[in-house]
Amino acid sequence: MTEISSPMRPQMSFAGFRAIGRWWLLLALIASLLAFAAGRPQMLDSGNIVTILRSASIMAIMVLGLTWVIAAGKIDVSFMQIAALANMTTAGLLAQGSGWALAALCGIAIGAVVGLVNGVLVGRMRLSPLITTIATGGVCASAAAAIGAGTSIRIDDTGLLGDFLAARLGPVPLIALFVAVLYAVAWWMQERLTFGHYIYAAEQNEEALVDVGVPVHRLLVLVYLISGVCASVAGVLLAASLSSGQPMIGSSYFIDGLTAVFLGGMMIRIGRPNVIGTATAVLLLAVLVSGGALLGWPDYQREIIKGALLLAGVAMAVRMGRALDGFAKGGRS
Amino acid sequence: MTATSRLPSGFYRVLAFLALVAAVVAIFALIEPRYLSMRNLTAVTRHMAANGLAALGLTFVVVVRKYDLSFPGIASFAAMTIGFLIAGGYSLGAAIAAGLGVGIAVGLVNGFAVAYGRLPDIVTTIATGSIVGGMAFLYTGGRTIFQNFMTSGLIDLNDIRFLGLNASFYFLIAIYGVAYLVLHHSRFGASFRAAGENPVSAHLSGIPVRLYTMGAFAVCAATAVLAVVLILAESGTADTNEGANFLMPAYAAVFLGAALLGGASIPATLAGTALITILLDGFSLLGVPYYYSDGVVSLILLAGVVLFDERLRREAAFLMTFLGFGRKIGETHP
C-alpha cells in the first residue's frame, strides 16, 4: 500500500519528523516502561516482565484477526464474546470429562463457526457490520453464560496447554515467542500477499475492488473467519491460564481490543490498522495495566485512561490519515 | 432504509406487525395464563418505558446514519451523579437536572467529535462510553448508593399509577408523541431526516447537517438519562453499571422496528420496543434464566435484519410491482 499510494501523497519534507510519526508508539511504550520502572523498580523484575508478556500474548492472539477486520473498514464487536464462548465451551467439555485436545478443538471450532456467520452476514448479505456483530456477540455471551448456568466452571487439570503457558525460554515465556512468530507471519501476509493489499484496498473503495474482479465477499468472509478463530484460540488459552471458564470474561477485553487496534493504527501505516502496530499497542496496554497495578491505581482509573487513549488514538489516526491522503481523496468527503 | 411515510405499504406493515404481536401474546397466554393478567400488563408497560426511552434517542442518531455505543455508559454515569446528589441531600428535581446536564454534555462531546471532528462514530462513542463508564466510579469508588432514596420522592415516581398503568408508560407515550410530531410532521423533522438520507445535498440545501448530527447525539444521551431515572426509581439504588442493560434492547428495538416497518422512524422504534418487551417479559414469566435474555434479543434482532434485508425487500417490492400492486420500487440509499 505504501508503495502504491505514495505518488499521490504530499511529500513530507522532514524525514526525521516522519520517522517519529511512524514509530512514536514504540517510543511511548519504552517511555512508559521506563517511567513506571522509575516509580516502582519491581516493574522490571523478570517475574513481572514474564507476567506482562504472557497476558499481552493472549491479548495479541485475540486481536490479530480484529486488526484486519478493522483494516478492511469493517468492525467486529463480537470478538470478546467469541473468546468467552470458546472459553466456556472448553471448560464445559473438560468438566464433562473429555480430553483437552477435543475440548480445545471444539472451542476453536465454535469460534470459527461464529466468525463464518459474521463473515457471511457482512460479506455476502451486506448487513451492517456493527448490528450483525452486536447480535452475534449477544448470542455468544448468552450461550457462554448458559453453558455454566450463569456461573464460572473450575478446571482442575490445565493439561499440556497449562504447561505450554507456564514454559519459558530463559526470561521469555514460550507463548510470547510463539506469538512473535505468528505476528511475523501475519506481517508477511499483510505486506507481501495480495491478501493484505486487498484488505487495505477494500477499506479505500470496495466497489472499485469488485469492479476489477477481486472477490471482496470471499475476502471479508475470510477476514471475519480469521477474527473468530483468533478470538477463540485466545479464549481456549484463557481457560488454561485462568484454570477456569469465565462467562463474563468478554467485557474486560472489549475496550482493550479495540484500543489496541486503533492505537496500533497510528504506527507505521498511519491511519491504517496493521499487525505490528497492534502488537506494540497490546504491549503498551499490558505495561499500563501492570504499572498501574504496581502504583495502586484503581481499576476504573485504568478504564478512563484506556478510553482516553482510544479516543486520542482514533483522533490522531483520522487526522494524520486524512492529512496524508486528503489530496488523493479530493479533500472534503 | 427508506422513509416510512408512504401510507399503503406502511399500513400493511402495521397490520402485519399487529398480527405478529397478537400471535406472540396468544402463544404466551396459551402456555402461561397469567400472561394476560393486569399485573403482567402493568409489568410489560413499565419495562417498556425504560427500554423505549433509551431506544428513542438512539433512533435520532440512527436517522442521521450514525451509531452511538456510549449511551449505556452515559446512563451509568448519570445514575451515579443523580444518586450522589440525592444522597447529599439535594432535591429530586435538582438531581435529575444535574444528571441530564452531565449526560447531555457527554452527548454533545460525542456529537462534536463525530460531526465537526469527523471522527468515526462507532469507535469514538465506544471510547467516550468507556471514559464515562469509568467516571461512574468516581463518586463512591464503586459502592452502591441508596441513601435518601426513600425520602427524596424518587421511589414515588415508580408508584404513581393511573388506570392501572404506571405513570412512566404515559410519559413514554407522551414523549414518543412529541418525537413523532417533531421528526415526522415538522419542517425541522423533514430537514433532519434529509440530513441523514443525503448529507451532501442536505448541506447544499442549507440544512445545518453537522449541528443536527451533534443534536442527535445530545438527544440520545438525554433519553438514556431519563430511562435510567426510571430504573433508579424502580430499583431504589444507584449502581455503577446501571445502564449496561440498555444496549441490546435499544439496538434491537430500533433495528427490529426498522425491519418491521420499513425504515428507522419513531413509530418503528415504538413497535420494536413493544415486541421485544413482550417477548422478554413472556420469557421471564415462563422462568427462562436471565442469561438467555440477551441471546433471545440478539437472535430476534438478527432474524429481523436478515429477513427484512434491503435486497430481499427490494425483490419483494419488485414482485409486488410485477403482480400489479402498483407501487414503484423505492429508491434506496446507496
Interface residues (C-beta under 8 A of the other chain):
Chain A: I75 L121 M125 R126 L127 S128 L130 I131 T132 I134 A135 T136 G137 G138 V139 A141 S142 A143 A145 A146 A149 G150 P247 F254 I255 L258 T259 F262 P298 D299 Y300 Q301 R302 E303 I304 K306 G307 A308 L310 L311 V314 A315 V318 R322 S333
Chain B: Y67 A113 G117 R118 L119 P120 I122 V123 T124 I126 A127 T128 G129 S130 I131 G133 G134 M135 A136 F137 L138 G141 G142 L247 M248 Y251 A252 F255 P289 Y290 Y291 Y292 S293 D294 G295 V296 V297 S298 L299 L301 L302 V305 V306 D309 E310 R311
